[in-house]
Amino acid sequence: LALGKSYTVKWTQQPSVKERFNCHPSPNPTREKCERRGCVWGVTPNMDVPPCYHSSDDAYSVEEVEHTLSGWAAKLTFNSANTRASENLPTQISTLRLEVKYHLNHMLQLKIYDYQHARYEVPVPLNLPSSPMSTDEERLYEVSVKKKPFGVQVWRRSTGTIIWDSQLPTFTFSDRFIQISTRLASQYIYGFGETEHATFRRNMSWHTLGMFTRDQLPPSKLNSYGHHPFYMALEEDGNAHGVLLLNSNAMDVTFQPTPALTYRTTGGILDFYMVLGPTPELIVQEYTALIGRPVMPPYWSLGFQLCRSGYRNDSEITQLVEGMKAAGIPYDVQHVDIDHMERQLDFTIGTHFAGLPALINRMKEEGLRFIITLDPAISGNETNYPPFSRGMQDDVFIKWPDTNDIMYSKLYGAHAAFPDFFRNSTVAWWKKEILEFYDNPTNPSQSVKFDGLWIDMNEPAAFLNGAIGGCRNDLLNTPPYIPHLGYQSDGLNVNTLCMEGQQYLPDGTPVRHYDVHSLYGWSQTKPTLDGLQSATKERGMVITRSTYPGSGRWAGHCFGGNTAAWDQLSKSVIGMMEFSLFGISYTGADICGFLKDSEYELCLRWMQLGAFYPYSRNHNQKGTRRQDPVSWNSTFEEISRKVLNTRYTLLPYLYTLMFDAHAHGSTVIRPMFHEFVEDRTTWEINEQFLWGPALLISPVMQQNAVTVNAYFPNARWYDYYTDEDIGFLGQFKHLPAPLEHINLHIRGGYILAWQRPANTTFYSRKNPLGLTVALSDAMFAEGQLYWDDG
């Protein structure tokens, strides 16, 4: 610089790497594509950091905010001058309205929609007050609307912590692409599903996950059977809040270390519900009050269960039942997979299973129960198949929108028609088919007296991409933005129906499969429970593979096709804790693994862990070795008998927890921080869990391990087996864990009900009950027992 000269310096502050918001979330961004969108290109050594990022405000602002009786409302003004080139994305909508509703002192709603043109909204009913029930004095939150650029900020009154701040440059609202970002209160985010992952806390390092129900087998970080756009966050001071986006379209969410979160969805509207706890356990109670409390399972469904894909005939099942009885291993429920059907046809019995109805009747006389599987797809290939012909007559199947012909896909080699479970006619037809299979009017000896139903393949899954003959609407099947899903480059119709499939809500409103695809399993679940209860005249149990918020009101959930591998043990615990957040209490993974041959030590450790799944079922794939407890050796039988006797002893306590979940929305499988949130060590615990508040389970999850490094929060803890006060707290402790042992500890201050075990719950419920009183340091204990006829 020359002395005495004056200079003008132009300097633009670039956001720090952590503050970058991705401006090109589609695959293969380039500098040219990025700059064409009006964004900034900047590659960093960290490959996860988005190289293309926003540099200007979004195109929306708010001129005027109006107060309403329930909160705020405002129209969003669209500034086309701020619109970035969208590279094939639809034009942004200029007729948007924001509504902020203060429903309860702990719950609010943020809704953004097109006020001139009706758009699809999720038809899942929520339990909302008919009028606002919050007051200025007692409200836990404050809300402000940021005018230019547009954004909404929500903070907790008691601490001033900002829990939502969407005044960020990403906001976009168009027909098939909606995007919004928010800053987060901390890095401690839990939820969103269904995906398999290695830690309960979500990875905040530029990690993106998709949500769109799909027959996607683990191990995988891709979207699978369920669609749950709900998360719980722990704020830095230990307060908790939860956020639901009520949207069922294909979507993804990106976490970044700002900390911040970006939602992208391919349709619908933005409809957020926030609950403010402030404790983690209260979050789940408030969330399930909104979406529906978990179903109350029958007592027998808490017993141990067996299944496999590949039973050759009913004689093989008879031998298994006799083997379990001879070994004295507790066992309540036998399942059959599609093998029992004639050519995989629902509501049929194959030639090799002709004796199944009589076998079920004999088992029930001995106190055992039976569950069969049903797939939603109905074959249209058969010359005489009443479920299909009656379905045709009742007009129950999903059709093409233009020709009114049934949309056929492929499943198990058949032309598969898919019932539309939203329709009243379909609900009535499905119930009738269930009733006639349970009570066969033409051949009573072939009545199948099942006790529960397992609905599988209901994402819905197909063995074809779309329909026979191909899909017809490229824009719906391959929209301009495809979220980060499995087979992302192939579109939305991978292994499922074409997105243009025509469906109808109960009131006759037409909807596209594109919008309600992720609701398919949800829509099938209640009709299945209604049909089951009508047939059996008992509470019954439904297990569904595909879920959405509210599914837990009617069913439990199995985590599906896992693998016989050691990493699946801890992932199953994470899955149970996650579905506790989602309001689905009755969960479990396939014990010993579904895919591949299990091996001795793995299966034994898994039997010990699985004895503490609410849904405790050993299940594996056709073509793999047997892995039930009587398929190994006498030592395996002895260890399985021991741990299952422990489970059956504790069933009165587990049943009470299930009732608490059903009545009050509390969790059954409980992350440790739900009870000890003031202890930040518990925020990262993945391999231990609680039954309710009082029983700590510390399983072995590593091969060849004979100790477990267990964490004990600040409480008095007693060894379950010896009643000994272990005498340490607030620390990790290496505990002996020989092959025959799983570590269990009872928390001081609680009373646990128990019952002397038997080989089935039918007989264990006739045995004496007892109480274990575990005193706290203050020499106090309390507990409860829920008891009914089961």
N, C-alpha and C positions, 0 to 999 in steps of 0.2 A: 504494500500500500504506500502510495506516495504521500509524503508529509504535506500537510496543508490542503489536501484534496478532500472533498466530501463524497460519500458513497451511499447508495441505497441498497440495503440487503433484504431480499425476500426469503423468508424462512417458513416452511410449513412443518408443524410438529406431527410426526408420525406416531400412531399408537404403539405402545409397547406390544411385544409379541403376544402377551397374555390377553391384551385388549382387542386382538383381531377377531372380527366376525366374518365367517366364510361367505364370500360373495359368489362362489361357484361350487355348490355342493355336489353337482353331478360329476361323474367320473371324468378323468383326463382333462383337467383344466390346462389352458395354455395362456401365455401372455396376451395373445391376440383376442381370445375369447373373453378374457378378464377385462381388458381395457375397452372392449366393445360394450361391456356392461357398465362402463363408467366407473370401474373399480381399480384398485391399485394392485400391482403385481410385485411381489417381493419374496424371493425364495430364501429360506433359512436352512442352516445345517440340520435342524430338527425336522425330519420328514413328515411328522404328524401335524405341524403347524400349517394352517391353510396359506398357500402362496398368493391366493387372490382374496382380497378383503375389502370391506366397505370403507369408503372415505368420506361419504356425505350423509346427510340426514335422510330419513325416509320421506315418502311423498305425501304424508298425511299430517294434518294439524287439526286443532280444535279451536273454533272461534268462540263458542259460548257453551258453558256448562250449566245445565238446569238441575235444580234440586227437585227430587221427587219424594213421595212419602216413604219410600224404601231405600233411598240412596242418591245416586247421580244418574244423569243421562246426558248424552251429547251426540251431535252429528259430527262426523269426521269430514273435513274438507280435503279434497284431493288436489294436489298441485302437480299438474302434468309436467311442469318444467323440471321437477325433481325426479321424474321417473327415469330409471336406468333402462337401457336396452335390455330386453328380457330373453333374447335368443330362444325363440319358439315358445316361451311361456305365455299364457293367456294375458290379455289386457287387464290391468288392475281395475277393481270395482270402485266407483266414485260415490256410491250411495250407501255408506256405512253408518251404523249407529252403535254407540257404546252404551251399555246399561250396567250400572254397578248396583247390586242389591244387597242390603244388609239383612240377611235372612234371620240370623241368630247372633247372639253376642259373640259366639266363637266361630261363626261361619258367614262368608260372603260369596257372592257370585260376580264374575266379570264376563260379560257376553258382548261379542262383536258380531254383527250380522248385517245383511243387506236389507234395508228397510223398504225397498221398492220391489224387489224380486225375491219371492220365497225360495229358499234353498233347503236342501235336505238337513234335518236335525235328527239326532239319535233318538229312536223311539223307546228307549229304556226309561221306565218311570222312576223318578226319584222321590224320596220322602221329604218334601219341602213344606214349610208352614204355609197355610193359605194366605196369611198376611205376615209382614215382618214382625218378629218377636225379639227385637233388640232395642236397647235404649242407649242414648248418648253416654249416660253415666257408667254403664256396665260393659260397653263394647270393648273387646280386647284389641281392636285394630283401628287404625286410621287409614283413610284412602285419600289420595290427591290425584287429579288428572292433570298431566303435563300437556300444555297446549301446543307448543311448537318447538321441536318436533313432537308429535303425539307420543304419549306414553302414560302408563298408570303406575303409581307407586303405592305400595301397601307397607305399613310398618306396625310393629307391636307396640302398643301404647305403654306398657309397663317398663319397657327397656329402651324404646326408640330404635330397635333393630329393624332395618329394612329387609323385608322378606320377599319382596317382589318389586322389580324396577324395570319396566319394559321400554323406557325412553332410550332406545337403541336403534341403530340405523337399519336394522334388518326387516322391519315390519312391511309385509307384502300381503295383499288380499286380492286374489284373482279366482277364477272359476275352478281351476284344477291345481292351484298351487297357493297355499297360505303359509306364511312364515311369521313367527314372532319370537323374540329373544327376551330373556330377563336375566338380570344379575341375581345371584344367589347370596344367601346370608353366610354360607360356609361351604367347605368342600365335602361335608358329610351328607350325602344324598343316598337314599335307599329306595328301591322299588323299580318301577317300569318293568314290563315283561310281556311275553314270557321268553326269556333267553337263558342259556346256561352260562354261568360265569364263576370265576374262582374266588371272589371276595363278595361279602354281603354289601359293603359300601361300593358305590359305583365308581368306576375309573373316570376321573375328571380330566385326564390328559388327552384332550382332543379326540375323545372316543364317541363314535356314533353307533346307535343301535336302532333297528327297525322294529315296527309293530304292524303285523298283518298276519292273521292266523294262517298257519301253513303246516303241512305234514313234513316237518323238518326234523330229522333225527339228530339228537346230540351224538357225539360231542361237537358242539358248534356254538359260536357266539351269535348266530343268526336267529332271526325271529322264528318261533316255533308255534306251538298249539294255541296259546292264549294271546289276548290283546288287552293290556292293562296300562293305560296312560296315567298312572297315579304314582306319586312319589311322596316320601316323607323326608324332611330335612331336619337335622339337628343344628340349631344355632350355636354360636360359640359359647354361650353361657349355659347350654344344656336344654333350653326351651326347644320345643318341637312344633312344626307345622306340617300340614299335608296339602297337596294340590292335585286335583283331578282335572284333566281335560276331557270333557265329554264329547268325544269325536271318534267315530268308528272307521273312518277312511284309512287307507294305507298311509303310514306316517313314519317319520324317524325323529329322533332327538339327538342332539349333539351336546356333549358336556365339554367344557373347557375350563382351564385353571384360573380364570378371571377372579372368582368363580362365576360361571354363567351357563345358561342352558338355552338352546335354540330348538324350537319345534318347527317341523315342516310337515304339512299334511296335504293330501291330494283332493280334498273336497270338504263339504259340510260347512260348519261355522266354527268360531272360537267360543267355547263355553266352559269357563274355568270355575271350579268350586274350591275354596280354600277353607281349611279348618285349622284352628289355632291352639288346640290342646289345652294347656301347654306341655303336658307330658306325652311321651311316645305312646303309652297305653291309652291315654285319652284320645289321641289322634285316631287310633283304630276304632275306638268306640264311637267317635263322632262320624268317622267315615262310613262305618257300617250302619249307623243310624240313617245316613243319607241314601246308601245304595241297597240296604237290606241286611239284616242279621244272618249269620251263618245258620245252616240247617241243623236241626237236632237229630243226630244219628240214633238208630236203634242200638241197644246195648250189645247185641250179638255182633254188630259190625266193628266193634272194638277188639274182637277176637282175632287170632292169627289166621291168615288166608293163604291158599295155594292156587296157582294157575300155571299153565304153560300153553304156548302155541305149539300144537303138534301132538296132542293126545291121539293115539291111533283109534281108540274105541272106548266104549263105556267100561269094559272090563279092566282096562288099564287104570281108570279112575277108581274103580272098586278096589283094586289092589293097593292103590295109594292110600285110600281111606283106611283100609285094614292095617296097612303098615304103620301109619301114624298112630292108630289106636293101640296097636301092639307095643309100640315104642313109648307110649304114655306121654306123647308130646302134645301140649295144648294146641287146639286147632278147631276153628269154628266154621270156616267158610271155604267152600270149594267153588272155583270159577271154571267155566269153559270159554275158550276163545271160538273163533269162527269154525274150528274143526268139527264142531257138533252139527253144523248145518249141512244140508244137501247143496253141494256146489256153492257154498258161501251165500246162500239165500236166507235172508232174515225170515224168522218165524217158520223154519223148517227143521226137521231132524234127519240127519243122514243115516244111511243104511247101517253103518258101523256103530251108530249110537241109538239104535232102536230101543235098547234097554235103559236109556237115560231117564225117562219119566219114572220108571219103577225104582231105579237107583236113588233118585232124588227123594222119593217117598220114604225109602228105607233110611236114608241119611237123616231126614227130618224126624223120624221116630227116635233117633239116637241123639237128638239135640243139635244136629248140624244144619247149616244153611247153604243155599246155593244161589250163585249169581251167573247170569248168562250175558253174553255180549250181543249188541245190536249195532249195525252200521246204518247210517241214514240212507245210503243209495239203494234203490230198488231196481232189480233187473227187469228190463223190458224185452229180454230174449225168449222168455218161456212161453210155451203154448198153453199151459194151465198153471198160472201162478196167481192165486186170489189176491194177495196184497197189492200186486200191480194192477190187476183188472179193476179191483175196487177203488184203487187210487185214481185210475183213469176216470172211472164213473163219477168220483167225487171231486175231480179236477184239483188235485193236490200238488202237482209237480211244477217246478220252475220251467218257464217256457221262453221261447224267443219273443222279443217284443213286437216284431213286425208280422210274423206269420201265425202266432198263437200255437205253434207246434212245440212239443216237449223238447227241451234242450238235453240231448243225450251226451254223456261222456263215457269213460271206460273205468271199470273197477272189477278186478278179478276176472278179466276177460269178457265181461258182460257189457251190453249197452245199459248204462246206469242212468236212471232218472232220479232226480233229487227233489224230495218233498220240500215245499215251502212252509216251514213251521210257523210263520207269522199268521197264516190264514186260518180262520176258524174251522173251515172244512178239513184242513190237514190235521188240526188238533183232534177233531172228532174221529177221523179215520185212524190216526196213530193209536189213540186210546182203544178203539175197537180191535185193532190187530193185536195189541198187547193182551187184552181180555180174552180173545179167542185162542191165543197161544197158551195162556194160563189155564183156561177152561175150554178144552176142545169140544165144541157142541156135536160134531159128527163122530168123533172117536174119543170118548172120555179117557180111555186107557193111555192115550197119547198126550194128555194134558201135562204141561210142564210147570210144576209148582215152584217156580223160582221165588226168591226172597228179595233180590235186588237186580238192578239192570246196570250194565256198563256200556255206555254209548261211546263208541270209538269212531275214528275217521271223520269226525264232524267239524272239520275246519271250513268247508267240507273238502275232503281229500279225493283225488281222482288219479288214475294211472295214465293220464293224458293231459297235455297242456290245452285246456279249454274244452271244446266240444268235438264230437265226431264230425269231420268235415271242416273243422277250423272255426275260428271266431270271425265276426263280421264287422266289428267296430274297433279299428286300430287305435282311435283316440282314447277309448276307455281301457283297453287291454294294455296299451303302451302309452301312457300319458306323457306329457312333456317332461315332467319330473317323476322319476321312479325312486322312491326312498331306498335307503340302504337295507335291502332285503336279500334273502337267499336268491341266487340266480338273478341279480339285479338287472342285468342287461337283457333278460328275456321277457320282461313284462310282469304283469300282475297275475296272469292266468296260469302260471306254472303249477302243475299238479292240482288244478282245481278248475272250476267252471269258467266260462267266458263272463267277463264283467258286465256285459249287456243283458244278462239273464233278468227276466221280468219277475218281480215278486210283488206281493200285496200285503200291506199292514192289515190288522184285524178290521179296521174301519173301511177297508177297500182302497186306501191310498196306494197308488203304484210307487214302487221304489226299485232302483237298479241294484243288481248284485254288487256292482262297483261300490255302492255306499254301505250295504249291510253285510258284506262278505264276513267280516270279523264278528258279526252277531249270530252267525249260523248256529254254532254250538249253544250259545245263550238261548236262542229261540227254541231249540229242541229240548232243553233241559226240563223246564216246568211241565210241558206236555208229557214227558216221560215219567216224571214223578207222579203226576196226576193219574196216568194210566196204571202205574205200578200200585199205587195206593188203592185204586178202584178194584184192582184184581185181588190183591192180598188182604185187604182190609186191615193192614198194619202200616206202621210208619215207613218201613222199607228204607233202601238206600240206593241212590243213583250215583254212579261215578261217571264223570264226563271228561273227555280229553280236551276239548276246546272250551275256553272260558272267556268271559268279559265281566267288567264290574257288575255285580249283582248275581252272578252265577252261583255264588256260595249260598244263596237263599234256598236252593233246591238240590244241591249236589256237592259231593267231594271231588277231588281231582288227583289222578295219578300223573306223575311227571313223564310218563311215556318211555320211548325206546332208548333207555340209557345203555351203557356198555359195561361189561364186567371188567372194570378197571379201578385202581385204587383212588384216583382223583374224584371218582363219582361219589365217594362217601361224603366228603365235605361239601360237594356241590349239592347233594341231596338235602343237607342241613340248610344250606343257603336257600334252596328252593322252598323248604317248609317255612322258614322265617319270612321269606318274601310273600308267600301266599297268605301268611298270617296278616300281613299288611293289607292284602287284597280282599280280606274278609272271607277267605276260604280256609276253614279250620281242619277239615278232614282230608289230609294229604299224605302222600308218601311216594317213594320211588320204588321201582321193581327191585326187591331185595336180591342180592347176588348178581344183578345185572341182567338185562334183557338180551343184548347182543353179545355174541362170542361165548366161548366156554368159560365158566367161572372156574377158579381154582380154590383149593381147600381152605387156605388161611384167609383169603379174601372173602369167601362166602361165609366163613365162620364169624369174622369180625363184622360182616354186614348183617348177619342174623342178630348179633348183639345190638348193633345200632338200630336195625329195623324193628326190633322189639319195642322201640320207643317212637316209631312213626305212629301217628294217629291211625292212618290207613296202612296196616302192616301186612303186605302181600309179597310172597316170593313168586316170581314170574319170569319166564324166559322164552326165547324164540325157538321156533321149529328148526330142527337140525343141530341144535346145541345139546350138550350133555345134560342129563337131569341134575337139578341142584336143590331139590327139596330136602328137608332134614334127614329123611330116611334113605337117601341115595348115596351117602358117603360111608361112614363107619360108626361104630358104637360110641366112640369119643365125641364125634360131631353130634350124635343124637343126645348124648348126656349134656353137653354144653347148651344145645338148643333148648332142651327141656328145662334146664336151670333158668335161663334168661327169660323164657316165655312164662315160666311159673312166676317169676318176679313181675312181669307185665300183668299177668292175670291177678296177682295179689293186689296190684295198684289200680285195677280198673275202676273201683268206686271213686277214686280221686280223679282219674281221667274223665269219667262220665260226668262228674260234677263240673270239671273245667269245660266240657262240651256244652253243658247247660248254661254256664256263665256266658260263653261265647254266643249262644243262641238268644239268651235273654238280654244281655247287656253289651255284647260286642267285644268282650275282652279276648285276648289271645290265648291259645292253648299252647302251641309251640311258641316260645317267647324268647326273643333275643335278650341277652344278658343286660343290655343297656335299658331295656324297658323297666327293669327293677333298680338299676344302679346307674342312672344317667349322670349323676354327679361324678362318677369315676370314668374318666376319659379312656382308660384302658379298655373298658367294655365296648367302646364304640367300634373297635376293630376285631372283636372276637367272632370267628367264623366256625370254629370246630367244637364249641360247646353250646349247649342250649338248655333252656328250662322248660319243664312242664309247669305251666302256670307260674306262680310266684315262688314255689317252695321246693321243687325237685330239680337238682342240677345233674345233667347227664354229660359225662366226659369220656366219649368213646375213643378207641384207638383207630387211627385212620391211615397209618403208615405200615408198609410191609415190614415184617420181622421185628416190629416194635414190641417191647414187653414193659414199657413204661409210657405214661402220658403226661405231658406238661400242662397241667390244668391251672386255670386262674380262679382264685377265690376272692370275690369282692368283700366289702366290709360288712360282714355279718357273722353270726356263729353258725358253723357248719358241722353236721354230724354224718359220719359214715353210715350209709343206709344199712349195710350188712351187720355192723358191730355195735351200732348206736354210740360209737365213741365221738366225743367232741374233738375234732382234729386239731384245734388250737392255733390255727393261723388264718390270716385274712389279709386282703389287700395285696396279694402277691401270687406269683406263679409257684407251683409246687410239682416236682416230679413224683408221680404216684406209681406204685407197682401195678402192672396190668398184664399179668400172664394170660395165656391164650384163652383160659376159661373164665376170664373176669372182665366186666365192664364197671367202671367207677360211677357210683351214684352217691349223691350227698343231699341231705335234707337241711333246709334252711331253718335256723332257730327262729321261733316266733310263730310257727305254724303247726296245725294239726292235720294229719293226713288220714283219711279213712282207707281201710283195706279190707280184704276178704280172703279167706283161705282158698287157694286156687283149686281148680279141677280141670279135666281135659277139654271141657267146653264151658261157655258162659251159662248154658242151660243148667248145668250142674253146679258151677261155682256160685251161682246166685242163691243156691239153697244152703250154702255154707255160712258159718258164723262170720260176722263182721267185727272189725276191731279198729282201734285208733292208735296212731303213733303221735305222741305229744312231744314236740321238739321245742324246748324252752329257749327263749332269747336270753341275752345277757341280763335283761331286767326280770327274768324268771316269769315270762308271760308267753302265752301261745293262744292262737285262735284259728278256727277253720270252719268249714261247712261241708255238708253232705247233701247232694241232690239224689233222691231215690224215687223211682216209679216202677211200672211193670215191665219196663225195658222196650 
